[in-house]
């Protein structure tokens, strides 16, 4: 069984592209709502219009990126798609016919859209905090502690949850071993995120900047998208690809 805060508190889940739905109702809910060639990441928006619920006792499997570079390419596309939905945060939204109507989305749906934008700014905000804490702000140790707290608190809460949620039939020794393995895995993820924080900042801001340029100025390539298989073939782990993609990481280190 899985849990979702939106489903638990508000009785509404988030559509992620896979589910069971009535095609006629779905089509009717979305008819005429989206301007042509504007929406890149459509799953969440479709769920906001048609509404969706979490099916907590079903497990779906999908292919995961084979390496870090492929994962970054996918995240960059997600960020571009999220920022192209900024239209639906406004009081009035554009429709397929070009007119603007009162935004029909609920406050919860708008929060979901906004939360994705907020999430894309976390890495830049953390890097700015770290840089300012070392260069400009007084009491470097205090700001470093704030940075580490922000970075480690979600992991600490997840580790605490892992320890507390012991199945009744699982031996204590086995539970402790599994909790320790989970702790090491989560801490390694924190270490990787810290090591790649400059790069995460760079590709997040690049994706946001590209999207705003295309939305406000060029109005071109809003549907730019590369399939998962093509991305995996193009972004193999080679020294050339790594340095070309992650050049901002050593550059930021030299600047500091």
VEXGU-214762 format. One record per residue (C-alpha): residue in one letter; x, y, z. Coordinates in steps of 0.001 Angstrom, whole numbers, plus 500000, padded with zeros to 6 digits. Layout:
residues N
AXYZ;...
//
This chain:
residues 256
X500000500000500000;X501260503472499118;X500356506851500555;X500055510235498881;X499591513483500787;X497211514972498203;X495025511865498197;X495122511504501981;X494302515140502785;X492257516335499803;X490845513161498256;X492541513829494918;X495676512308493405;X498025513433490631;X497831511854487188;X501271510662486027;X500338509323482608;X499337505798483597;X495936504857484927;X492417503616484309;X490047506225482920;X486864506726480952;X487970507888477500;X484782509856476777;X484829511682480111;X488548512341479768;X488145513766476251;X485182515919477294;X487103517360480267;X490074518361478099;X488223519510474973;X489269523011473915;X491349523668477028;X494897523782475651;X496364526122473013;X497936524334470074;X501603523320470525;X501944524793474018;X501735521855476420;X504827519644476643;X504289517929480025;X500616517066479814;X500060514420482519;X499635516648485571;X497535519214483697;X495237516496482363;X494772515234485914;X493976518756487089;X491149519047484554;X489782515498484692;X490757514850488337;X492344511591489387;X492608509336492408;X495489507281493738;X495236503511493316;X497458502585496231;X497582498792495897;X498810498570492285;X502495498629491316;X503542499716487818;X507030499274486390;X508711501518483847;X512200501778482425;X514600503992484376;X517476506018482865;X520594503910482403;X523002506633483561;X523203510088485119;X523405511968481816;X520199510387480520;X518482511210483809;X519587514844483514;X518223515071479971;X514887513745481195;X514777516148484139;X515598519081481858;X512652518188479648;X510423517894482699;X511471521363483867;X510764522843480443;X507381521153480434;X506541522397483926;X507392526008483098;X505351525884479896;X502306525378482146;X502757528770483817;X499706529934481827;X497523527893484197;X498710529781487268;X497091532997486030;X493522534151486830;X492632533819483144;X493975531126480818;X494333530806477069;X492223528178475306;X492558526219472080;X490594528881470217;X492895531693471331;X490463533312473747;X491110533778477463;X488648532492480051;X488522532339483834;X490934529719485124;X488801526640485939;X491497524864487953;X491102524531491706;X493507526086494186;X494932522615494846;X495597522041491149;X497323525400490818;X499434524560493852;X500533521296492206;X501647523214489122;X503406525852491222;X505102523210493372;X506846521803490307;X508190525270489489;X509346525681493080;X511100522314492955;X513090523343489876;X514463526336491820;X515645524364494869;X519121523576493512;X519836527173492371;X518621528480495737;X520847526062497663;X523904526954495594;X523268530684496056;X522859530139499802;X526124528199499976;X528013530772497903;X526676533766499838;X527306532020503146;X530983531615502317;X531555534926500517;X529224537673501783;X527127536732504782;X528543536939508312;X529048533814510447;X529832531237507764;X529307528328510149;X525695529349510777;X524822529470507080;X526663526220506434;X524565524625509181;X521383525991507566;X522483524588504208;X523189521140505669;X519898521177507567;X517946521874504380;X519895519186502544;X519765516505505238;X516403517026506963;X514278515159504366;X516735512261504475;X516751512212508278;X512938512114508379;X512863509313505808;X515429507322507808;X513389507793510972;X510311506548509145;X512219503476507923;X513271502639511476;X509835503191513005;X507872501231510399;X508940497731511385;X506637494944510142;X505414492824513030;X506764489574511565;X510222490880510650;X513019489961513099;X514655492947514781;X518130492048513502;X516924491833509920;X515000495096510301;X518095496840511653;X520204495541508773;X517670496695506179;X517358500083507876;X521147500458507814;X521279499562504120;X518564502117503444;X520442504742505445;X523644504174503465;X521742504367500195;X519984507594501154;X523189509202502420;X524982508263499199;X522168509988497290;X522685513115499404;X526410512961498668;X525769512639494938;X523347515554495014;X525877517701496858;X528617516778494383;X526425517605491390;X524693520660492891;X526407523167490535;X525479521046487532;X521887520645488734;X521722524416489139;X523082524970485639;X520725522646483789;X517717523826485820;X518353527501485049;X519149526673481436;X515860524806481019;X513919527632482692;X515659530289480591;X515061528402477337;X511396527948478187;X510799531605479055;X512561532687475851;X510401530386473748;X507197531366475542;X507725535120475508;X509909535775472458;X510550533124469819;X507371530992470186;X509332528180468532;X510360524640469540;X507849524494472384;X507286520837471517;X510989519915471387;X511232516372472678;X513565513406472258;X512442509849472855;X513870507874475760;X515650505368473486;X517232508119471375;X518472509901474499;X520028506717475879;X521821506092472588;X523093509675472308;X524202510156475915;X526446507208476597;X528899507589479476;X532095508736477771;X534652511290478929;X533587513589476099;X529896513461477007;X530556513849480729;X532802516908480363;X530609518513477712;X527485518059479830;X528913518750483292;X531454521496482540;X529799523868485027;X530690521620487971;X534492522142487786;X533963525736486624;X531961526529489766;X534636524860491880;X537353527023490327;X535292530175490885;X534939529367494571;
//
